[in-house]
């Protein structure tokens, strides 16, 4: 077989297309499925606050008990810096209860760009939380097997197991529903505007607000109250149930929310009195869900184009060019061969 210039060119292009398809599929696609270097996502929530008015405990006045006070909240997640397979991500939570001033908390995590799990804080990064588990999203193609993930709870500074709760469709996207429950001592009550102690003048309110009180305390309440210090210390605990509705393909959070129950426990002369301080329920707004569904849908279409359509097209074109190159080579060989030289010898006259 004789190779012509055109057949060589076509063969080279065909091979390059097949190689390019492999590079895109096995090198480019894994890199683009990691957390992006320009990550910037905002989720918006709404919900209700039920419980004790913090201002009433600190002498600010107002009703002692609040019922179904509307809450508006948001969470913005941004990439701040990238170092290979990890990036520092800031998570800013803003929450407004009724007409009160917005409460803003900001925390930074060192996140694995592939697994979406938090890693220990880099050396010298004092403003980065050394967290464990997931902190805001799931990885691409999230698992539904029990025990695969844990979710970090910033209120109690601990991670808790994630359970798969089923499938649903939100914002036009198929999602996996996950849930995690973290229960423990509040790490920073001051950040939530919670007092460290209850004035002795308000202490008599606590037994009446508690779900249950030791009968011995009730029988001797006046004497116990008289012996209390001017400020009765409060130990705060939090039980937060976190909900994450993650895209079944990309793992991105389409919707989510939480139910947080905050409890304050006071020592009344050896008798613990636990009062449910507040129950805070929030979940993604409809507009936020639709917006996230649209954005993730665009990302999915682009990934499908780059990771599936283009490699297939490149491979098919590459194979076709190789076939054409082979046919041209065969055709050229036949042309140059021609009829066999010589013939039968003539007899001498």
N, C-alpha and C positions, 0 to 999 in steps of 0.2 A: 504494500500500500504506500502510495506516494502522497505526502502531505503538502498541500499548497499553502500559500501565505494566508489565504482567506480561511481555510480550514483550521490552521494553527490559531489565528486570531479568535475565531469562534470558540474553539476548544478552551483557550485561555480564559475568555470571558465566562464561559459556562462553568469552569472550575472555580473562578473567583466568585461567581454568584452563589454557588453551593457553599463555599467557605464562608462567605458573608452571612448566609442564612444561619449557619452553625454558630458563628460569632454572636449574631443578634440573639439567637434563641438561648444560648448557654452562657453568654457573658453579659450582654447588654440587659436582657430581661431581668436576671437576678439583681443587677445593680439598681434598676429603676423600681423594683418592688420593695426596696429598703425605704426607711423613713427619709423623705426628701430633705435636702439641705436648706430649702426655702420653706419648710413647714410653717404654716400659719392657718390655724383652724379656730373658728369661734362657734360655740354651741350656746343656745339661749333656752332658758327654762322659766317655768312659772309653777306656782304652788301655793301652799298655805302654812301658816304658823299657828299652832295651838299650844297654849301653856301660860306660864307666868311672865308677866311683864318685867324685864330686867330693870327698867327705870324705877319701878315701884320698890324694888329691893334696895336700891341705892339712894332712896329719898327723892327721886325725880318726879314722883307723883304719877297720876294716871291710874287706870283700872289695874287691879292686881292680876286678873285673869284675862287673857286674850283668846278669842275664838275665831278661827278661819280668817285670820288676817292675810291678805294677799301678799305673795312673795314674787319678786322678779329677780332673776339671777342669770349670770352668764359665765362661761369658762372659755378663755382664750389660751391656746397652746401654740407656742412659737419656738422655732429653733434659734438658738443664740450663737452656737459655735459647733463646728464639726471636727472630729479628730478620727479619721479612718472610719472604723465601723461603729463608732459611738458619737453621740452629739449631746450637748447640753441643751435641755429643753426647759423653758419657763412655762408654768401653768398659773394663770391669773384668774382667781375666782372672785366675782363681784355678786353680792347678795343684798337686796333691799327689802326690808320687812315693813309693809305699810308705808307710812310717811317718814320713817326714820332715815337717817343718813346711810348711804351705802357702806357696807362693810367689805373691804378689799383685802384679800390675802394672796400673796405670791410666793411660790415655791419653785425651786429648780431641781431638776433630776438629770443624772447622767444615764442616757438611754441607749441600749443596744439597737442599732438601726435595723437589724434583721429580725430579732425576736420581739422587739418593742418592750422588753423588760428592763427595769432599772438596774444599774450597776452601782458599786461603791463610788463615792465621790472621788474625783481625782485629787491627788496630793495638792494641798494648798488652796483648794476650792472650798472655803469655809461657808459660802452661801449656797452650796449644793447639798441636798439631802441624800444621805446614804440609805436609799430605799431598797426594797425587794419586790419583785413581781411586776405586774403590769401597772401603769400609772395613768393611762388615758386612752389607750387603744389596744387592739389585738393585732397579731401579725397577719400577713397574707395567708389565705386558706386556713382559717382558724379551726382548731380541733374541737370536737364535741365530747371527747373522752374525759371522764371524771379524773380529777387530780392533775390535769395538764397545766393549769394556770393558778396563780394566786394574784390577788389585787391589793394594791397598797392603799391603806387608809391613813390619811394625813392627820386625822383627828386623834387617833390613838397611837400613831407611829408604829404600825404593825401591818403585816400582810395576812390575808385570810383566803381560804380556798374558794375557787370559782366553780360554780355548778352550772351545767347546761340545762336550760329551762324550756327548750323547744324552738320552733321556727315560726317566723312571721314575715309579713311584707310591710315595709315602711318606706315612704318616699319613693315608691316605685322600685325598691331594691329588696331582694330576699335577704333576710337577716337571721342570725342565730341570737337567741336571747340568753344572756348570762346573768348570774346573780352571785353576790358575795356578801357575807355578813361578818362585820368586824365589831367586837365587843371588848371594851377595856377602859382604862383610866384616860381621861382627857389629858393630852400632852400640854396643851396651852389654852386653859380656860379664858385667860385674859383676851386672847385674840377673838373670842366670841362675845366679849363684853360681859362675862360672868364674874360675879364678885367672889373673892376668896373667902369671905365670911359673911354671916348674917347678923345684923345688929340684934342685940338682946331684946330690944323693944319689939322686933318683928318675929322673934323665935316662937312665940305661942301660936303663930299661924301654921308652922310646919306640920305638927301632928294632925291638924285638921285637913291638910292637903295630901297627906300620905295615904297610900292605898291600904296600908295596914300598920297598926301600932301595937307594940307589946302591951297587954293589959296591965302589967305591973307599972308601966310608965303612966298610963292613964290614971291609975289609982293614986299615984303620988306625983302628979304633974306639977302642982304648985310648988312643992318643995324642990323638985328637980330644976324648974325654971329659975327659982331664986338662987340656986347655986351655980348657974351658968355664968361663964365669963361675959364681959361686955360685947365681945365679938365671938360668935360661934363659928368655928372653921367649917367649911364645906368641902367635901371630896366629890369631884365631878367625874361621872362616867358617861360614856357614849356608846350606843349601839347603832351602827349605821348599816343599812341594807342598800347596797349599790346595785343598780340595774344598768346593764350595757347591752344595747342592741347593735351587734356588729355585722357589717356586710359579710355575707357568706363567702364571697370571692376574695375581697381585698382586706377584710378584717377591720376596716375603718368604722368608727363609731357613727352610726346614722342617728340614733336616739339614745336616751338614757336618763337617769335620774337617781334619786336616793330618798330613803326614809330614815331620818335620824331621830333617835330618842335620847334626850339628855336627862340624866338623873343626878340630883344632888343629895348627898347623904351627910347628915349631921349627927354628932355624938351628944345625946342628951343624958349625961351622967351615966354612961355605960349602956344606954339604950340607943341603938342606931335608928334613925328616922330617915327613910328614903322617900324623896318627893320627886315625882316625874315633873321635871322642870318644863320641858318643851318637846313637842313632836313637830318635826319640820319635814314636809313632803314637797318634793319638786320633781318635775319631769319636763322633757323637751317640749317646746311649743310646736304647734303644727307648722308654722312658717319655717322654723329651724329644721324640722325633719325634712320638709320638702326641699329646702336649700341644700342640705347635706346629701340627700338622695340624688339631686341633680348633679352636684359636684363629683360625687363618687361614681355616678353613672358615666360622666365624661372621662374620668380617669380609667374606668374599666374599658370603655370603648378604645381609648388610646392604647392601653396595654394589649388589648386583643389585636389591634392593628399591628403594633410593633412586634408582639410576641408570637402571633399565630399567622395572621394573613400575610404579612410581608415575608417571613421565612418560607412559607409554603409557595408563594408566588416566585420567590427567588430560586428555590430548588427546582420547581417545574420548568422555569425558563432556562436554568442552567443545564438541566437534562436535555431539553429540546435543542439547545445550542450544541451540546456534545453529539447528539444524534445527527444534526445537520452537518457538523464538522466531519463526522465519520462518513456520511453519504458523499460529501464533496470529495473527500480523500479517495474513496472507492471510484467515484466517477472520473477523477483525474487519472487514476492508475489505469483505467480501461482505455482512456483516450491515448495515452502514451504508449501502450502496449502495441497497438496496430496489428496488421496481418503478419504471419510468420515469414521470415526472409527466405529467398531461394525457391526452387521448384524441381521437377524431374529433369534430369540431364538429357540433352538431345544426342542422338546417335551420330557419329561422324559419317559424312558422305563418303 
